[in-house]
Amino acid sequence: MKPGEPGQGKHLGTWSCWAPTMRQGSGCPTLLLALLGLLGTPAAHGDCGPPPRMAHSKPSVAEQPSSFPVGSRVTYTCLEGAIKIPGRVDMVQCLPGSRWSQLPEPCGLSCSTPTRLRFAALSEADETINFFPIGSTVSYVCHPGYENISESSPTSTCLENLMWSEVAEFECPFIPCEPPPVIANGQISSTQTEYVFGLAVTYTCDEGFSLIGSSMIYCTVDAESNGIWSGPAPECKGRCFLSLLTLFTLFLTPLPCELFLVSCQV
């Protein structure tokens, strides 16, 4: 091999831009300049483009730049009608490699607080929830005095119009009491035809009779959820008249029977 000639044999195909044989006008400097140009572009520095779009939220800053350097953070706010999903993060960050961090949708559509019912209350588990997406279901527990006659608890579902489905009241019918006891020489101040849990009745006596016992009883339930009255009905007994001639001349004072050890029942 003569001096100045290209190498042969096992070194065939290897070359260097700085070999003595490099001629003026070689493409190597052009290639190096192109590589340096690439290093100066935003992508090479790891910039991210616009932040990801969300269905129910948007970046909190109205004017967004076209690119974000690595480490930039963008916070999202909920669109009108949507609310923040509990436990979801609301921020993305530009990571090396020109990519945004993963961000599940931070906001969503939700029904309002479940309907309050006269005959049932939300279950303890559902009482702690404050986000109800479409399709979610809550369960109820019958109030004391109402009996669950179905095999499962009453439920309500968040519908597509963001309203709750109706809960059938027949699933928690009230537990009735028998009509209150009738008493002699008195009456019940109630015109009810049905006596349900919590309903109270009051007794009064006819003129000339005194009421012995509590004037009011109410419908409640026993340990087996049977309707019972809170106590026995009172009695109406006649009054005793005792002449106190030793104290008041020609004056009679009516006194209740319970003040004397005598029976005055009429």
Secondary structure, DSSP 8 states (H G I E B T S, - for coil): --TTS---GGGTT---TTSTT--TT-SHHHHHHHHHHHHTSHHHHT-B-S----SSEEESSSS--S-B-TT-EEEEEE-TT-EE-TT---EEEEETTTEE------EE----S----SSEEE-HHHHT-----TT-EEEEEE-TTB---SSS--EEEB-TTS-B----GGGS-B-EE------TTEEE----SSEETT-EEEEEE-TTEEEES-SEEEEEE-TTS-EEESS---EEEE-EEEE-TTTSTT-EEEE-GGGSSS----
